[in-house]
Amino acid sequence: MEALIQVLSTFLTVYIICVFAWALISWLPMVSPQLAYNGTVLSIRKFLDSVVEPYVRLFKFIPPVRIGAMLLDLSAMVAIFALIFLGPVVISLLESALVG
């Protein structure tokens, strides 16, 4: 059972990294348009879109924040915070249910 908990914990960490990378890559066209449309970067973005977008879409009800003339979408940040704070709680509940 400890192996299952370890796998879930590792998956949670990898998924947090994926959401963070997805958020960073979404800014790439504004920072470096030439790099943003590189074939490798497009492949990575397509993969991250398919893995992360369904989860982050759950938080799209949060309105974007206006910073000057730019709108900042906070849904990815809230999704990361939810994983960071609620993920360990779910894993500990699952661990206590499996052990006891």
C-alpha positions as a Markdown table, in Angstrom:
| # | Residue | x | y | z |
|---|---|---|---|---|
| 1 | Met | 0.0 | 0.0 | 0.0 |
| 2 | Glu | 2.9 | 2.3 | 0.7 |
| 3 | Ala | 3.9 | 1.9 | -3.0 |
| 4 | Leu | 0.5 | 3.2 | -4.1 |
| 5 | Ile | 0.8 | 6.2 | -1.9 |
| 6 | Gln | 4.3 | 6.9 | -3.2 |
| 7 | Val | 3.1 | 6.6 | -6.8 |
| 8 | Leu | 0.2 | 9.0 | -6.1 |
| 9 | Ser | 2.5 | 11.5 | -4.4 |
| 10 | Thr | 4.9 | 11.4 | -7.3 |
| 11 | Phe | 2.1 | 11.8 | -9.8 |
| 12 | Leu | 0.9 | 14.8 | -7.9 |
| 13 | Thr | 4.3 | 16.4 | -8.0 |
| 14 | Val | 4.7 | 15.7 | -11.7 |
| 15 | Tyr | 1.2 | 17.1 | -12.4 |
| 16 | Ile | 2.0 | 20.3 | -10.5 |
| 17 | Ile | 5.1 | 20.7 | -12.7 |
| 18 | Cys | 3.1 | 20.1 | -15.8 |
| 19 | Val | 0.5 | 22.8 | -14.9 |
| 20 | Phe | 3.3 | 25.2 | -14.1 |
| 21 | Ala | 5.1 | 24.5 | -17.4 |
| 22 | Trp | 1.8 | 24.8 | -19.2 |
| 23 | Ala | 1.3 | 28.3 | -17.7 |
| 24 | Leu | 4.8 | 29.3 | -18.6 |
| 25 | Ile | 4.6 | 28.1 | -22.2 |
| 26 | Ser | 1.3 | 30.0 | -22.7 |
| 27 | Trp | 3.3 | 33.2 | -22.2 |
| 28 | Leu | 6.0 | 32.2 | -24.8 |
| 29 | Pro | 4.3 | 33.8 | -27.8 |
| 30 | Met | 4.5 | 37.2 | -26.1 |
| 31 | Val | 8.0 | 36.8 | -24.9 |
| 32 | Ser | 9.6 | 35.1 | -27.9 |
| 33 | Pro | 7.4 | 34.5 | -30.9 |
| 34 | Gln | 10.2 | 32.8 | -32.8 |
| 35 | Leu | 10.7 | 30.2 | -30.1 |
| 36 | Ala | 7.0 | 29.8 | -29.5 |
| 37 | Tyr | 6.4 | 28.4 | -32.9 |
| 38 | Asn | 9.3 | 26.0 | -32.9 |
| 39 | Gly | 8.2 | 22.4 | -33.8 |
| 40 | Thr | 9.5 | 20.9 | -30.5 |
| 41 | Val | 7.9 | 23.6 | -28.4 |
| 42 | Leu | 4.6 | 23.2 | -30.3 |
| 43 | Ser | 4.7 | 19.4 | -29.6 |
| 44 | Ile | 5.3 | 20.0 | -25.9 |
| 45 | Arg | 2.5 | 22.6 | -25.8 |
| 46 | Lys | 0.1 | 20.2 | -27.6 |
| 47 | Phe | 0.9 | 17.5 | -25.0 |
| 48 | Leu | 0.6 | 19.8 | -22.0 |
| 49 | Asp | -2.7 | 21.2 | -23.5 |
| 50 | Ser | -4.1 | 17.7 | -23.6 |
| 51 | Val | -3.0 | 16.8 | -20.1 |
| 52 | Val | -3.5 | 20.0 | -18.2 |
| 53 | Glu | -6.4 | 21.9 | -20.0 |
| 54 | Pro | -9.2 | 19.6 | -18.7 |
| 55 | Tyr | -8.1 | 20.2 | -15.1 |
| 56 | Val | -7.5 | 23.9 | -15.4 |
| 57 | Arg | -10.8 | 24.4 | -17.2 |
| 58 | Leu | -12.5 | 23.6 | -13.8 |
| 59 | Phe | -11.1 | 26.9 | -12.5 |
| 60 | Lys | -12.1 | 29.1 | -15.5 |
| 61 | Phe | -15.0 | 30.6 | -13.5 |
| 62 | Ile | -12.4 | 32.9 | -11.8 |
| 63 | Pro | -12.4 | 36.2 | -13.7 |
| 64 | Pro | -9.1 | 37.4 | -15.1 |
| 65 | Val | -7.4 | 40.3 | -13.3 |
| 66 | Arg | -6.7 | 43.5 | -15.3 |
| 67 | Ile | -3.1 | 44.7 | -15.0 |
| 68 | Gly | -2.9 | 47.9 | -17.1 |
| 69 | Ala | -3.9 | 46.9 | -20.6 |
| 70 | Met | -3.3 | 43.2 | -20.0 |
| 71 | Leu | -5.6 | 40.6 | -18.6 |
| 72 | Leu | -4.0 | 38.0 | -16.3 |
| 73 | Asp | -5.8 | 34.6 | -16.1 |
| 74 | Leu | -5.5 | 33.3 | -12.6 |
| 75 | Ser | -7.1 | 29.9 | -13.2 |
| 76 | Ala | -3.7 | 28.1 | -13.6 |
| 77 | Met | -2.4 | 29.6 | -10.4 |
| 78 | Val | -5.5 | 28.6 | -8.5 |
| 79 | Ala | -5.3 | 25.1 | -10.0 |
| 80 | Ile | -1.7 | 24.8 | -8.8 |
| 81 | Phe | -2.6 | 26.0 | -5.3 |
| 82 | Ala | -5.5 | 23.5 | -5.2 |
| 83 | Leu | -3.1 | 20.7 | -6.1 |
| 84 | Ile | -0.5 | 21.9 | -3.6 |
| 85 | Phe | -2.9 | 22.2 | -0.7 |
| 86 | Leu | -5.6 | 19.7 | -1.4 |
| 87 | Gly | -3.5 | 16.9 | -2.9 |
| 88 | Pro | -1.6 | 16.0 | 0.3 |
| 89 | Val | -4.9 | 16.1 | 2.2 |
| 90 | Val | -6.5 | 13.6 | -0.3 |
| 91 | Ile | -3.4 | 11.4 | -0.2 |
| 92 | Ser | -3.3 | 11.3 | 3.6 |
| 93 | Leu | -7.0 | 10.5 | 3.7 |
| 94 | Leu | -6.5 | 7.7 | 1.2 |
| 95 | Glu | -3.5 | 6.5 | 3.2 |
| 96 | Ser | -5.5 | 6.4 | 6.5 |
| 97 | Ala | -8.3 | 4.6 | 4.7 |
| 98 | Leu | -6.0 | 2.0 | 3.3 |
| 99 | Val | -4.0 | 1.4 | 6.5 |
| 100 | Gly | -6.7 | 1.5 | 9.1 |
